[in-house]
Amino acid sequence: MLAAGKRSTLQSDRALDELCRTYWFPLYAYVRRRGHTKEDAEDLTQAFFARFLKKNYLECLDTERGRFRAFLLASLKHFLSNEWDKSQAQKRGGNAEHLSLDWQTADTRFQVAAVNEPGPDKAFDREWALALLARVIERLRAECKADGRSKQFEQLKIFLTAGKDVLSSAGAAKALGMDEGAMRTAVHRLRKRYRLLLRDEIAQTLSDSAMVDEEMRALFGAFSG
């Protein structure tokens, strides 16, 4: 996706716009952890994306070894250091094209997460990983709904990241009218599909799919320490 995004087409522009809508909150969290107020962080994030989407920044993606996550953060840091003073002349709600983002809940989410975050970069990586996992869950939910398995998904989604010992619970099996053996099989299949979608989602943020394992380790390392 990112390699194609370097050649501006309607499809690649939409894909880039979707990535930005998915991963805007980690950038907002980073800006807030840098000490900016809620209002300034909103303005900064919007102004950054307006510039990012307007210009073909992906031409420089290789400088970050093809990782959209690292490239986006490096671009934001550059923007904060060199571009924000220029953009302050553009008043809030002015002529810049804005993404429609959920500012209503953004600061609440930030305040909850900030309790355990030691610094801006750590906050960014953790929120990026959470946004990615949420996107994978939504993709899996949509697939199950299309297959007529919405109820099964809602009952079994808790087992996607739970330990094996949790599977001894018969509650979900009973709710689904299944025996525990059938439930375990369903969970195994759901987890397998979840892992495939997770790898696919990560691959979409890389210019080289061979880097998926490396990026996965980096992302989940954000939850440690």
Buried (B, 14 or more C-beta within 10 A) or exposed (E): BBBBBBEEEEEBEEBBEEBBBBBBBBBBBBBBBBEBEBEBBBBBBBBBBBBBBEEBBBEEBEEBBBBBBBBBBBBBBEBBEEBBEEBEEBEEEEEBEBBEBEBEEBBEBBEEBEEEBEEBBBBBBBBBBBBBBEBBBEBBBEBBEEEEBEEBBBBBBEBBEBEEEEBEBEEBBEBBEBEBEEBBEBBEEBBEBBEEBBBEBBBBBBBBEEBBEBBBEBBEEBEEE
